Amino acid sequence: MKCVVPNCKREAVSRGLCRSCYQVASRMVKMGELTWQQLESYKLAVKFAPRKRISPLRQALMNILSSEDARYQSHEYQNA
């Protein structure tokens, strides 16, 4: 998908914006100049959609943390 900003030919990465357009928009939102809702109403951003895919690193960390938690709970259970 291409960036939704007119005359920008780069590939969109978040909210329909390329990296540089997103950076400018994000800075403007943080400074209170605009809101994401305003940008969406002007068709200069799309509604945020959480990622459906979990990165391999995040998945590995989730697996490690859940196994550590399970070990801790079973150890706690044995000592009760």
mmJSON file of the N, C-alpha and C atoms, coordinates in Angstrom:
{"data_MODEL":{"atom_site":{
"group_PDB":["ATOM","ATOM","ATOM","ATOM","ATOM","ATOM","ATOM","ATOM","ATOM","ATOM","ATOM","ATOM","ATOM","ATOM","ATOM","ATOM","ATOM","ATOM","ATOM","ATOM","ATOM","ATOM","ATOM","ATOM","ATOM","ATOM","ATOM","ATOM","ATOM","ATOM","ATOM","ATOM","ATOM","ATOM","ATOM","ATOM","ATOM","ATOM","ATOM","ATOM","ATOM","ATOM","ATOM","ATOM","ATOM","ATOM","ATOM","ATOM","ATOM","ATOM","ATOM","ATOM","ATOM","ATOM","ATOM","ATOM","ATOM","ATOM","ATOM","ATOM","ATOM","ATOM","ATOM","ATOM","ATOM","ATOM","ATOM","ATOM","ATOM","ATOM","ATOM","ATOM","ATOM","ATOM","ATOM","ATOM","ATOM","ATOM","ATOM","ATOM","ATOM","ATOM","ATOM","ATOM","ATOM","ATOM","ATOM","ATOM","ATOM","ATOM","ATOM","ATOM","ATOM","ATOM","ATOM","ATOM","ATOM","ATOM","ATOM","ATOM","ATOM","ATOM","ATOM","ATOM","ATOM","ATOM","ATOM","ATOM","ATOM","ATOM","ATOM","ATOM","ATOM","ATOM","ATOM","ATOM","ATOM","ATOM","ATOM","ATOM","ATOM","ATOM","ATOM","ATOM","ATOM","ATOM","ATOM","ATOM","ATOM","ATOM","ATOM","ATOM","ATOM","ATOM","ATOM","ATOM","ATOM","ATOM","ATOM","ATOM","ATOM","ATOM","ATOM","ATOM","ATOM","ATOM","ATOM","ATOM","ATOM","ATOM","ATOM","ATOM","ATOM","ATOM","ATOM","ATOM","ATOM","ATOM","ATOM","ATOM","ATOM","ATOM","ATOM","ATOM","ATOM","ATOM","ATOM","ATOM","ATOM","ATOM","ATOM","ATOM","ATOM","ATOM","ATOM","ATOM","ATOM","ATOM","ATOM","ATOM","ATOM","ATOM","ATOM","ATOM","ATOM","ATOM","ATOM","ATOM","ATOM","ATOM","ATOM","ATOM","ATOM","ATOM","ATOM","ATOM","ATOM","ATOM","ATOM","ATOM","ATOM","ATOM","ATOM","ATOM","ATOM","ATOM","ATOM","ATOM","ATOM","ATOM","ATOM","ATOM","ATOM","ATOM","ATOM","ATOM","ATOM","ATOM","ATOM","ATOM","ATOM","ATOM","ATOM","ATOM","ATOM","ATOM","ATOM","ATOM","ATOM","ATOM","ATOM","ATOM","ATOM","ATOM","ATOM","ATOM","ATOM","ATOM","ATOM","ATOM"],
"id":[1,2,3,4,5,6,7,8,9,10,11,12,13,14,15,16,17,18,19,20,21,22,23,24,25,26,27,28,29,30,31,32,33,34,35,36,37,38,39,40,41,42,43,44,45,46,47,48,49,50,51,52,53,54,55,56,57,58,59,60,61,62,63,64,65,66,67,68,69,70,71,72,73,74,75,76,77,78,79,80,81,82,83,84,85,86,87,88,89,90,91,92,93,94,95,96,97,98,99,100,101,102,103,104,105,106,107,108,109,110,111,112,113,114,115,116,117,118,119,120,121,122,123,124,125,126,127,128,129,130,131,132,133,134,135,136,137,138,139,140,141,142,143,144,145,146,147,148,149,150,151,152,153,154,155,156,157,158,159,160,161,162,163,164,165,166,167,168,169,170,171,172,173,174,175,176,177,178,179,180,181,182,183,184,185,186,187,188,189,190,191,192,193,194,195,196,197,198,199,200,201,202,203,204,205,206,207,208,209,210,211,212,213,214,215,216,217,218,219,220,221,222,223,224,225,226,227,228,229,230,231,232,233,234,235,236,237,238,239,240],
"type_symbol":["N","C","C","N","C","C","N","C","C","N","C","C","N","C","C","N","C","C","N","C","C","N","C","C","N","C","C","N","C","C","N","C","C","N","C","C","N","C","C","N","C","C","N","C","C","N","C","C","N","C","C","N","C","C","N","C","C","N","C","C","N","C","C","N","C","C","N","C","C","N","C","C","N","C","C","N","C","C","N","C","C","N","C","C","N","C","C","N","C","C","N","C","C","N","C","C","N","C","C","N","C","C","N","C","C","N","C","C","N","C","C","N","C","C","N","C","C","N","C","C","N","C","C","N","C","C","N","C","C","N","C","C","N","C","C","N","C","C","N","C","C","N","C","C","N","C","C","N","C","C","N","C","C","N","C","C","N","C","C","N","C","C","N","C","C","N","C","C","N","C","C","N","C","C","N","C","C","N","C","C","N","C","C","N","C","C","N","C","C","N","C","C","N","C","C","N","C","C","N","C","C","N","C","C","N","C","C","N","C","C","N","C","C","N","C","C","N","C","C","N","C","C","N","C","C","N","C","C","N","C","C","N","C","C","N","C","C","N","C","C"],
"label_atom_id":["N","CA","C","N","CA","C","N","CA","C","N","CA","C","N","CA","C","N","CA","C","N","CA","C","N","CA","C","N","CA","C","N","CA","C","N","CA","C","N","CA","C","N","CA","C","N","CA","C","N","CA","C","N","CA","C","N","CA","C","N","CA","C","N","CA","C","N","CA","C","N","CA","C","N","CA","C","N","CA","C","N","CA","C","N","CA","C","N","CA","C","N","CA","C","N","CA","C","N","CA","C","N","CA","C","N","CA","C","N","CA","C","N","CA","C","N","CA","C","N","CA","C","N","CA","C","N","CA","C","N","CA","C","N","CA","C","N","CA","C","N","CA","C","N","CA","C","N","CA","C","N","CA","C","N","CA","C","N","CA","C","N","CA","C","N","CA","C","N","CA","C","N","CA","C","N","CA","C","N","CA","C","N","CA","C","N","CA","C","N","CA","C","N","CA","C","N","CA","C","N","CA","C","N","CA","C","N","CA","C","N","CA","C","N","CA","C","N","CA","C","N","CA","C","N","CA","C","N","CA","C","N","CA","C","N","CA","C","N","CA","C","N","CA","C","N","CA","C","N","CA","C","N","CA","C","N","CA","C","N","CA","C","N","CA","C","N","CA","C","N","CA","C","N","CA","C","N","CA","C"],
"label_alt_id":[null,null,null,null,null,null,null,null,null,null,null,null,null,null,null,null,null,null,null,null,null,null,null,null,null,null,null,null,null,null,null,null,null,null,null,null,null,null,null,null,null,null,null,null,null,null,null,null,null,null,null,null,null,null,null,null,null,null,null,null,null,null,null,null,null,null,null,null,null,null,null,null,null,null,null,null,null,null,null,null,null,null,null,null,null,null,null,null,null,null,null,null,null,null,null,null,null,null,null,null,null,null,null,null,null,null,null,null,null,null,null,null,null,null,null,null,null,null,null,null,null,null,null,null,null,null,null,null,null,null,null,null,null,null,null,null,null,null,null,null,null,null,null,null,null,null,null,null,null,null,null,null,null,null,null,null,null,null,null,null,null,null,null,null,null,null,null,null,null,null,null,null,null,null,null,null,null,null,null,null,null,null,null,null,null,null,null,null,null,null,null,null,null,null,null,null,null,null,null,null,null,null,null,null,null,null,null,null,null,null,null,null,null,null,null,null,null,null,null,null,null,null,null,null,null,null,null,null,null,null,null,null,null,null,null,null,null,null,null,null],
"label_comp_id":["MET","MET","MET","LYS","LYS","LYS","CYS","CYS","CYS","VAL","VAL","VAL","VAL","VAL","VAL","PRO","PRO","PRO","ASN","ASN","ASN","CYS","CYS","CYS","LYS","LYS","LYS","ARG","ARG","ARG","GLU","GLU","GLU","ALA","ALA","ALA","VAL","VAL","VAL","SER","SER","SER","ARG","ARG","ARG","GLY","GLY","GLY","LEU","LEU","LEU","CYS","CYS","CYS","ARG","ARG","ARG","SER","SER","SER","CYS","CYS","CYS","TYR","TYR","TYR","GLN","GLN","GLN","VAL","VAL","VAL","ALA","ALA","ALA","SER","SER","SER","ARG","ARG","ARG","MET","MET","MET","VAL","VAL","VAL","LYS","LYS","LYS","MET","MET","MET","GLY","GLY","GLY","GLU","GLU","GLU","LEU","LEU","LEU","THR","THR","THR","TRP","TRP","TRP","GLN","GLN","GLN","GLN","GLN","GLN","LEU","LEU","LEU","GLU","GLU","GLU","SER","SER","SER","TYR","TYR","TYR","LYS","LYS","LYS","LEU","LEU","LEU","ALA","ALA","ALA","VAL","VAL","VAL","LYS","LYS","LYS","PHE","PHE","PHE","ALA","ALA","ALA","PRO","PRO","PRO","ARG","ARG","ARG","LYS","LYS","LYS","ARG","ARG","ARG","ILE","ILE","ILE","SER","SER","SER","PRO","PRO","PRO","LEU","LEU","LEU","ARG","ARG","ARG","GLN","GLN","GLN","ALA","ALA","ALA","LEU","LEU","LEU","MET","MET","MET","ASN","ASN","ASN","ILE","ILE","ILE","LEU","LEU","LEU","SER","SER","SER","SER","SER","SER","GLU","GLU","GLU","ASP","ASP","ASP","ALA","ALA","ALA","ARG","ARG","ARG","TYR","TYR","TYR","GLN","GLN","GLN","SER","SER","SER","HIS","HIS","HIS","GLU","GLU","GLU","TYR","TYR","TYR","GLN","GLN","GLN","ASN","ASN","ASN","ALA","ALA","ALA"],
"label_asym_id":["A","A","A","A","A","A","A","A","A","A","A","A","A","A","A","A","A","A","A","A","A","A","A","A","A","A","A","A","A","A","A","A","A","A","A","A","A","A","A","A","A","A","A","A","A","A","A","A","A","A","A","A","A","A","A","A","A","A","A","A","A","A","A","A","A","A","A","A","A","A","A","A","A","A","A","A","A","A","A","A","A","A","A","A","A","A","A","A","A","A","A","A","A","A","A","A","A","A","A","A","A","A","A","A","A","A","A","A","A","A","A","A","A","A","A","A","A","A","A","A","A","A","A","A","A","A","A","A","A","A","A","A","A","A","A","A","A","A","A","A","A","A","A","A","A","A","A","A","A","A","A","A","A","A","A","A","A","A","A","A","A","A","A","A","A","A","A","A","A","A","A","A","A","A","A","A","A","A","A","A","A","A","A","A","A","A","A","A","A","A","A","A","A","A","A","A","A","A","A","A","A","A","A","A","A","A","A","A","A","A","A","A","A","A","A","A","A","A","A","A","A","A","A","A","A","A","A","A","A","A","A","A","A","A","A","A","A","A","A","A"],
"label_entity_id":["1","1","1","1","1","1","1","1","1","1","1","1","1","1","1","1","1","1","1","1","1","1","1","1","1","1","1","1","1","1","1","1","1","1","1","1","1","1","1","1","1","1","1","1","1","1","1","1","1","1","1","1","1","1","1","1","1","1","1","1","1","1","1","1","1","1","1","1","1","1","1","1","1","1","1","1","1","1","1","1","1","1","1","1","1","1","1","1","1","1","1","1","1","1","1","1","1","1","1","1","1","1","1","1","1","1","1","1","1","1","1","1","1","1","1","1","1","1","1","1","1","1","1","1","1","1","1","1","1","1","1","1","1","1","1","1","1","1","1","1","1","1","1","1","1","1","1","1","1","1","1","1","1","1","1","1","1","1","1","1","1","1","1","1","1","1","1","1","1","1","1","1","1","1","1","1","1","1","1","1","1","1","1","1","1","1","1","1","1","1","1","1","1","1","1","1","1","1","1","1","1","1","1","1","1","1","1","1","1","1","1","1","1","1","1","1","1","1","1","1","1","1","1","1","1","1","1","1","1","1","1","1","1","1","1","1","1","1","1","1"],
"label_seq_id":[1,1,1,2,2,2,3,3,3,4,4,4,5,5,5,6,6,6,7,7,7,8,8,8,9,9,9,10,10,10,11,11,11,12,12,12,13,13,13,14,14,14,15,15,15,16,16,16,17,17,17,18,18,18,19,19,19,20,20,20,21,21,21,22,22,22,23,23,23,24,24,24,25,25,25,26,26,26,27,27,27,28,28,28,29,29,29,30,30,30,31,31,31,32,32,32,33,33,33,34,34,34,35,35,35,36,36,36,37,37,37,38,38,38,39,39,39,40,40,40,41,41,41,42,42,42,43,43,43,44,44,44,45,45,45,46,46,46,47,47,47,48,48,48,49,49,49,50,50,50,51,51,51,52,52,52,53,53,53,54,54,54,55,55,55,56,56,56,57,57,57,58,58,58,59,59,59,60,60,60,61,61,61,62,62,62,63,63,63,64,64,64,65,65,65,66,66,66,67,67,67,68,68,68,69,69,69,70,70,70,71,71,71,72,72,72,73,73,73,74,74,74,75,75,75,76,76,76,77,77,77,78,78,78,79,79,79,80,80,80],
"pdbx_PDB_ins_code":[null,null,null,null,null,null,null,null,null,null,null,null,null,null,null,null,null,null,null,null,null,null,null,null,null,null,null,null,null,null,null,null,null,null,null,null,null,null,null,null,null,null,null,null,null,null,null,null,null,null,null,null,null,null,null,null,null,null,null,null,null,null,null,null,null,null,null,null,null,null,null,null,null,null,null,null,null,null,null,null,null,null,null,null,null,null,null,null,null,null,null,null,null,null,null,null,null,null,null,null,null,null,null,null,null,null,null,null,null,null,null,null,null,null,null,null,null,null,null,null,null,null,null,null,null,null,null,null,null,null,null,null,null,null,null,null,null,null,null,null,null,null,null,null,null,null,null,null,null,null,null,null,null,null,null,null,null,null,null,null,null,null,null,null,null,null,null,null,null,null,null,null,null,null,null,null,null,null,null,null,null,null,null,null,null,null,null,null,null,null,null,null,null,null,null,null,null,null,null,null,null,null,null,null,null,null,null,null,null,null,null,null,null,null,null,null,null,null,null,null,null,null,null,null,null,null,null,null,null,null,null,null,null,null,null,null,null,null,null,null],
"Cartn_x":[0.842,0.0,0.893,0.538,1.286,0.801,1.653,1.335,0.1,-0.799,-2.045,-1.851,-0.69,-0.429,-0.266,-1.012,-0.89,0.563,0.962,2.302,3.414,3.088,4.096,4.009,5.115,5.12,5.678,6.029,6.653,5.639,6.159,5.344,4.867,3.588,3.022,3.495,3.74,4.16,3.215,2.578,1.667,0.638,-0.624,-1.732,-1.832,-1.378,-1.452,-0.373,0.6,1.658,3.013,3.887,5.264,5.996,7.214,7.96,8.106,8.489,8.734,7.427,6.364,5.082,4.528,4.705,4.254,5.013,6.315,7.134,6.643,6.362,5.865,4.498,3.604,2.254,2.321,3.134,3.27,3.787,4.76,5.304,4.226,3.42,2.352,1.306,0.988,0.025,0.594,1.865,2.493,2.562,2.733,2.822,1.43,0.384,-0.979,-1.5,-0.806,-1.242,-2.437,-2.488,-3.551,-3.805,-4.895,-5.135,-5.149,-4.99,-5.069,-6.46,-7.487,-8.852,-8.994,-8.369,-8.414,-7.709,-6.53,-5.801,-6.622,-7.318,-8.178,-9.33,-9.915,-11.044,-10.597,-9.352,-8.8,-8.272,-8.42,-7.922,-6.4,-5.728,-4.264,-3.679,-4.541,-4.128,-5.311,-5.028,-6.108,-6.156,-7.289,-7.489,-6.44,-5.93,-4.922,-5.512,-4.784,-5.197,-4.06,-4.307,-3.253,-2.77,-1.499,-0.937,-1.544,-1.826,-2.378,-1.262,-0.13,1.0,1.911,2.335,3.257,4.665,5.573,6.95,7.57,8.505,9.148,9.833,10.454,11.104,10.077,8.971,7.928,7.365,7.148,6.604,7.575,8.876,9.881,9.922,9.887,9.892,8.632,7.49,6.249,6.32,6.903,7.053,7.965,9.096,10.043,9.394,8.764,8.148,7.025,6.227,5.135,5.67,6.762,7.332,7.992,8.647,9.225,8.127,7.031,5.905,5.321,5.199,4.658,5.574,6.898,7.849,7.732,7.625,7.517,6.243,5.134,3.872,3.887,4.501,4.533,5.456,6.547,7.434,6.713,5.953,5.184,4.126,3.504,2.47,3.041,4.245,4.881,5.255,5.603,6.022,4.842,3.648,2.478,1.985],
"Cartn_y":[-1.173,0.0,1.245,2.206,3.47,4.432,5.36,6.406,7.179,7.514,8.201,9.698,10.226,11.652,11.911,12.888,13.187,13.49,13.002,13.175,12.426,11.65,10.815,9.421,8.94,7.664,6.506,6.779,5.737,4.74,3.627,2.544,2.896,2.653,2.939,1.895,2.365,1.45,1.479,2.614,2.719,3.813,3.504,4.459,4.966,4.166,4.548,5.519,5.765,6.733,6.041,6.636,6.156,6.62,6.175,6.52,8.033,8.739,10.179,10.945,10.608,11.285,10.948,9.711,9.313,10.098,10.259,10.984,12.434,13.087,14.463,14.506,13.608,13.589,13.3,12.347,11.981,13.154,13.864,15.036,16.117,16.324,17.326,16.936,15.647,15.166,15.366,15.008,15.166,16.626,17.533,18.963,19.587,18.808,19.302,20.117,20.094,20.857,20.207,18.884,18.097,16.86,16.168,14.857,13.826,12.57,11.512,11.504,11.809,11.838,12.922,14.081,15.134,14.684,14.096,13.606,12.572,11.689,10.686,11.362,12.4,13.075,13.809,14.27,14.921,13.901,12.615,11.512,11.544,12.028,12.073,11.034,10.148,9.002,8.047,6.805,5.828,5.383,4.838,4.398,3.355,3.471,2.54,1.14,0.173,-1.229,-2.026,-2.61,-3.379,-4.512,-4.815,-5.902,-7.224,-8.031,-9.355,-10.38,-10.073,-10.997,-10.626,-11.621,-11.393,-11.66,-10.74,-10.902,-12.14,-12.798,-13.987,-13.71,-12.536,-12.2,-12.094,-11.391,-11.248,-12.617,-13.486,-14.816,-15.627,-15.569,-16.299,-15.805,-14.478,-13.925,-14.306,-14.291,-14.692,-16.144,-17.007,-18.42,-18.59,-17.872,-17.968,-17.475,-16.315,-15.746,-16.623,-17.203,-18.051,-19.344,-19.89,-21.111,-20.8,-19.623,-19.225,-19.017,-18.397,-18.161,-19.494,-20.449,-21.763,-22.474,-22.366,-22.992,-22.356,-21.039,-20.312,-20.733,-20.813,-21.173,-22.606,-23.53,-24.923,-25.046,-24.271,-24.261,-23.694,-22.63,-22.006,-22.969,-23.712,-24.67,-25.811,-26.277,-27.379,-26.966,-25.7,-25.238,-24.794,-24.836,-24.365,-25.416],
"Cartn_z":[0.0,0.0,0.0,-0.789,-0.873,0.209,0.572,1.542,1.059,1.982,1.614,1.36,1.666,1.453,-0.05,-0.598,-2.03,-2.417,-3.56,-4.131,-3.406,-2.397,-1.736,-2.362,-2.848,-3.582,-2.756,-1.497,-0.673,-0.141,0.329,0.876,2.291,2.563,3.883,4.896,6.128,7.192,8.391,8.654,9.794,9.534,9.881,9.692,8.258,7.305,5.9,5.475,6.346,6.065,5.929,5.11,5.023,6.294,6.467,7.685,7.88,6.835,7.012,7.235,6.524,6.738,8.13,8.559,9.891,10.962,10.759,11.719,11.876,10.757,10.794,11.479,11.095,11.675,13.173,13.554,14.962,15.788,15.253,15.94,16.111,15.071,15.144,16.184,16.26,17.261,18.663,18.854,20.174,20.604,19.644,19.95,20.148,19.893,20.078,18.914,17.791,16.619,15.932,15.968,15.346,16.196,15.886,16.492,15.373,15.76,14.739,14.104,14.895,14.351,13.278,13.509,12.489,11.218,11.371,10.19,9.437,10.182,9.542,8.802,9.407,8.75,7.479,7.439,6.244,5.227,5.56,4.707,4.574,5.639,5.646,6.598,7.074,7.889,7.924,8.205,8.352,9.808,10.207,11.584,11.956,13.184,13.679,13.754,13.235,13.314,13.957,15.12,15.77,14.874,15.004,14.202,14.604,13.615,13.885,14.041,13.461,13.492,14.665,15.414,16.525,16.014,16.294,15.827,16.465,15.779,16.336,17.678,17.829,19.093,20.214,19.96,20.978,21.361,20.379,20.651,21.497,21.17,21.939,23.384,23.558,24.912,25.681,25.02,25.674,26.128,25.288,25.643,26.848,26.849,27.959,29.247,29.181,30.378,30.916,30.036,30.516,31.121,30.579,31.166,32.506,32.628,33.911,34.938,34.517,35.416,35.878,34.958,35.307,36.293,36.069,37.007,38.382,38.422,39.693,40.423,39.694,40.319,40.824,40.071,40.53,41.744,41.79,42.945,44.161,43.949,45.007,45.525,44.608,44.957,45.798,45.433,46.162,47.581,47.773,49.092,49.975,49.44,50.213,51.178],
"occupancy":[1.0,1.0,1.0,1.0,1.0,1.0,1.0,1.0,1.0,1.0,1.0,1.0,1.0,1.0,1.0,1.0,1.0,1.0,1.0,1.0,1.0,1.0,1.0,1.0,1.0,1.0,1.0,1.0,1.0,1.0,1.0,1.0,1.0,1.0,1.0,1.0,1.0,1.0,1.0,1.0,1.0,1.0,1.0,1.0,1.0,1.0,1.0,1.0,1.0,1.0,1.0,1.0,1.0,1.0,1.0,1.0,1.0,1.0,1.0,1.0,1.0,1.0,1.0,1.0,1.0,1.0,1.0,1.0,1.0,1.0,1.0,1.0,1.0,1.0,1.0,1.0,1.0,1.0,1.0,1.0,1.0,1.0,1.0,1.0,1.0,1.0,1.0,1.0,1.0,1.0,1.0,1.0,1.0,1.0,1.0,1.0,1.0,1.0,1.0,1.0,1.0,1.0,1.0,1.0,1.0,1.0,1.0,1.0,1.0,1.0,1.0,1.0,1.0,1.0,1.0,1.0,1.0,1.0,1.0,1.0,1.0,1.0,1.0,1.0,1.0,1.0,1.0,1.0,1.0,1.0,1.0,1.0,1.0,1.0,1.0,1.0,1.0,1.0,1.0,1.0,1.0,1.0,1.0,1.0,1.0,1.0,1.0,1.0,1.0,1.0,1.0,1.0,1.0,1.0,1.0,1.0,1.0,1.0,1.0,1.0,1.0,1.0,1.0,1.0,1.0,1.0,1.0,1.0,1.0,1.0,1.0,1.0,1.0,1.0,1.0,1.0,1.0,1.0,1.0,1.0,1.0,1.0,1.0,1.0,1.0,1.0,1.0,1.0,1.0,1.0,1.0,1.0,1.0,1.0,1.0,1.0,1.0,1.0,1.0,1.0,1.0,1.0,1.0,1.0,1.0,1.0,1.0,1.0,1.0,1.0,1.0,1.0,1.0,1.0,1.0,1.0,1.0,1.0,1.0,1.0,1.0,1.0,1.0,1.0,1.0,1.0,1.0,1.0,1.0,1.0,1.0,1.0,1.0,1.0,1.0,1.0,1.0,1.0,1.0,1.0],
"B_iso_or_equiv":[0.0,0.0,0.0,0.0,0.0,0.0,0.0,0.0,0.0,0.0,0.0,0.0,0.0,0.0,0.0,0.0,0.0,0.0,0.0,0.0,0.0,0.0,0.0,0.0,0.0,0.0,0.0,0.0,0.0,0.0,0.0,0.0,0.0,0.0,0.0,0.0,0.0,0.0,0.0,0.0,0.0,0.0,0.0,0.0,0.0,0.0,0.0,0.0,0.0,0.0,0.0,0.0,0.0,0.0,0.0,0.0,0.0,0.0,0.0,0.0,0.0,0.0,0.0,0.0,0.0,0.0,0.0,0.0,0.0,0.0,0.0,0.0,0.0,0.0,0.0,0.0,0.0,0.0,0.0,0.0,0.0,0.0,0.0,0.0,0.0,0.0,0.0,0.0,0.0,0.0,0.0,0.0,0.0,0.0,0.0,0.0,0.0,0.0,0.0,0.0,0.0,0.0,0.0,0.0,0.0,0.0,0.0,0.0,0.0,0.0,0.0,0.0,0.0,0.0,0.0,0.0,0.0,0.0,0.0,0.0,0.0,0.0,0.0,0.0,0.0,0.0,0.0,0.0,0.0,0.0,0.0,0.0,0.0,0.0,0.0,0.0,0.0,0.0,0.0,0.0,0.0,0.0,0.0,0.0,0.0,0.0,0.0,0.0,0.0,0.0,0.0,0.0,0.0,0.0,0.0,0.0,0.0,0.0,0.0,0.0,0.0,0.0,0.0,0.0,0.0,0.0,0.0,0.0,0.0,0.0,0.0,0.0,0.0,0.0,0.0,0.0,0.0,0.0,0.0,0.0,0.0,0.0,0.0,0.0,0.0,0.0,0.0,0.0,0.0,0.0,0.0,0.0,0.0,0.0,0.0,0.0,0.0,0.0,0.0,0.0,0.0,0.0,0.0,0.0,0.0,0.0,0.0,0.0,0.0,0.0,0.0,0.0,0.0,0.0,0.0,0.0,0.0,0.0,0.0,0.0,0.0,0.0,0.0,0.0,0.0,0.0,0.0,0.0,0.0,0.0,0.0,0.0,0.0,0.0,0.0,0.0,0.0,0.0,0.0,0.0],
"pdbx_formal_charge":[null,null,null,null,null,null,null,null,null,null,null,null,null,null,null,null,null,null,null,null,null,null,null,null,null,null,null,null,null,null,null,null,null,null,null,null,null,null,null,null,null,null,null,null,null,null,null,null,null,null,null,null,null,null,null,null,null,null,null,null,null,null,null,null,null,null,null,null,null,null,null,null,null,null,null,null,null,null,null,null,null,null,null,null,null,null,null,null,null,null,null,null,null,null,null,null,null,null,null,null,null,null,null,null,null,null,null,null,null,null,null,null,null,null,null,null,null,null,null,null,null,null,null,null,null,null,null,null,null,null,null,null,null,null,null,null,null,null,null,null,null,null,null,null,null,null,null,null,null,null,null,null,null,null,null,null,null,null,null,null,null,null,null,null,null,null,null,null,null,null,null,null,null,null,null,null,null,null,null,null,null,null,null,null,null,null,null,null,null,null,null,null,null,null,null,null,null,null,null,null,null,null,null,null,null,null,null,null,null,null,null,null,null,null,null,null,null,null,null,null,null,null,null,null,null,null,null,null,null,null,null,null,null,null,null,null,null,null,null,null],
"auth_seq_id":[1,1,1,2,2,2,3,3,3,4,4,4,5,5,5,6,6,6,7,7,7,8,8,8,9,9,9,10,10,10,11,11,11,12,12,12,13,13,13,14,14,14,15,15,15,16,16,16,17,17,17,18,18,18,19,19,19,20,20,20,21,21,21,22,22,22,23,23,23,24,24,24,25,25,25,26,26,26,27,27,27,28,28,28,29,29,29,30,30,30,31,31,31,32,32,32,33,33,33,34,34,34,35,35,35,36,36,36,37,37,37,38,38,38,39,39,39,40,40,40,41,41,41,42,42,42,43,43,43,44,44,44,45,45,45,46,46,46,47,47,47,48,48,48,49,49,49,50,50,50,51,51,51,52,52,52,53,53,53,54,54,54,55,55,55,56,56,56,57,57,57,58,58,58,59,59,59,60,60,60,61,61,61,62,62,62,63,63,63,64,64,64,65,65,65,66,66,66,67,67,67,68,68,68,69,69,69,70,70,70,71,71,71,72,72,72,73,73,73,74,74,74,75,75,75,76,76,76,77,77,77,78,78,78,79,79,79,80,80,80],
"auth_comp_id":["MET","MET","MET","LYS","LYS","LYS","CYS","CYS","CYS","VAL","VAL","VAL","VAL","VAL","VAL","PRO","PRO","PRO","ASN","ASN","ASN","CYS","CYS","CYS","LYS","LYS","LYS","ARG","ARG","ARG","GLU","GLU","GLU","ALA","ALA","ALA","VAL","VAL","VAL","SER","SER","SER","ARG","ARG","ARG","GLY","GLY","GLY","LEU","LEU","LEU","CYS","CYS","CYS","ARG","ARG","ARG","SER","SER","SER","CYS","CYS","CYS","TYR","TYR","TYR","GLN","GLN","GLN","VAL","VAL","VAL","ALA","ALA","ALA","SER","SER","SER","ARG","ARG","ARG","MET","MET","MET","VAL","VAL","VAL","LYS","LYS","LYS","MET","MET","MET","GLY","GLY","GLY","GLU","GLU","GLU","LEU","LEU","LEU","THR","THR","THR","TRP","TRP","TRP","GLN","GLN","GLN","GLN","GLN","GLN","LEU","LEU","LEU","GLU","GLU","GLU","SER","SER","SER","TYR","TYR","TYR","LYS","LYS","LYS","LEU","LEU","LEU","ALA","ALA","ALA","VAL","VAL","VAL","LYS","LYS","LYS","PHE","PHE","PHE","ALA","ALA","ALA","PRO","PRO","PRO","ARG","ARG","ARG","LYS","LYS","LYS","ARG","ARG","ARG","ILE","ILE","ILE","SER","SER","SER","PRO","PRO","PRO","LEU","LEU","LEU","ARG","ARG","ARG","GLN","GLN","GLN","ALA","ALA","ALA","LEU","LEU","LEU","MET","MET","MET","ASN","ASN","ASN","ILE","ILE","ILE","LEU","LEU","LEU","SER","SER","SER","SER","SER","SER","GLU","GLU","GLU","ASP","ASP","ASP","ALA","ALA","ALA","ARG","ARG","ARG","TYR","TYR","TYR","GLN","GLN","GLN","SER","SER","SER","HIS","HIS","HIS","GLU","GLU","GLU","TYR","TYR","TYR","GLN","GLN","GLN","ASN","ASN","ASN","ALA","ALA","ALA"],
"auth_asym_id":["A","A","A","A","A","A","A","A","A","A","A","A","A","A","A","A","A","A","A","A","A","A","A","A","A","A","A","A","A","A","A","A","A","A","A","A","A","A","A","A","A","A","A","A","A","A","A","A","A","A","A","A","A","A","A","A","A","A","A","A","A","A","A","A","A","A","A","A","A","A","A","A","A","A","A","A","A","A","A","A","A","A","A","A","A","A","A","A","A","A","A","A","A","A","A","A","A","A","A","A","A","A","A","A","A","A","A","A","A","A","A","A","A","A","A","A","A","A","A","A","A","A","A","A","A","A","A","A","A","A","A","A","A","A","A","A","A","A","A","A","A","A","A","A","A","A","A","A","A","A","A","A","A","A","A","A","A","A","A","A","A","A","A","A","A","A","A","A","A","A","A","A","A","A","A","A","A","A","A","A","A","A","A","A","A","A","A","A","A","A","A","A","A","A","A","A","A","A","A","A","A","A","A","A","A","A","A","A","A","A","A","A","A","A","A","A","A","A","A","A","A","A","A","A","A","A","A","A","A","A","A","A","A","A","A","A","A","A","A","A"],
"auth_atom_id":["N","CA","C","N","CA","C","N","CA","C","N","CA","C","N","CA","C","N","CA","C","N","CA","C","N","CA","C","N","CA","C","N","CA","C","N","CA","C","N","CA","C","N","CA","C","N","CA","C","N","CA","C","N","CA","C","N","CA","C","N","CA","C","N","CA","C","N","CA","C","N","CA","C","N","CA","C","N","CA","C","N","CA","C","N","CA","C","N","CA","C","N","CA","C","N","CA","C","N","CA","C","N","CA","C","N","CA","C","N","CA","C","N","CA","C","N","CA","C","N","CA","C","N","CA","C","N","CA","C","N","CA","C","N","CA","C","N","CA","C","N","CA","C","N","CA","C","N","CA","C","N","CA","C","N","CA","C","N","CA","C","N","CA","C","N","CA","C","N","CA","C","N","CA","C","N","CA","C","N","CA","C","N","CA","C","N","CA","C","N","CA","C","N","CA","C","N","CA","C","N","CA","C","N","CA","C","N","CA","C","N","CA","C","N","CA","C","N","CA","C","N","CA","C","N","CA","C","N","CA","C","N","CA","C","N","CA","C","N","CA","C","N","CA","C","N","CA","C","N","CA","C","N","CA","C","N","CA","C","N","CA","C","N","CA","C","N","CA","C","N","CA","C","N","CA","C","N","CA","C"],
"pdbx_PDB_model_num":[1,1,1,1,1,1,1,1,1,1,1,1,1,1,1,1,1,1,1,1,1,1,1,1,1,1,1,1,1,1,1,1,1,1,1,1,1,1,1,1,1,1,1,1,1,1,1,1,1,1,1,1,1,1,1,1,1,1,1,1,1,1,1,1,1,1,1,1,1,1,1,1,1,1,1,1,1,1,1,1,1,1,1,1,1,1,1,1,1,1,1,1,1,1,1,1,1,1,1,1,1,1,1,1,1,1,1,1,1,1,1,1,1,1,1,1,1,1,1,1,1,1,1,1,1,1,1,1,1,1,1,1,1,1,1,1,1,1,1,1,1,1,1,1,1,1,1,1,1,1,1,1,1,1,1,1,1,1,1,1,1,1,1,1,1,1,1,1,1,1,1,1,1,1,1,1,1,1,1,1,1,1,1,1,1,1,1,1,1,1,1,1,1,1,1,1,1,1,1,1,1,1,1,1,1,1,1,1,1,1,1,1,1,1,1,1,1,1,1,1,1,1,1,1,1,1,1,1,1,1,1,1,1,1,1,1,1,1,1,1]
}}}
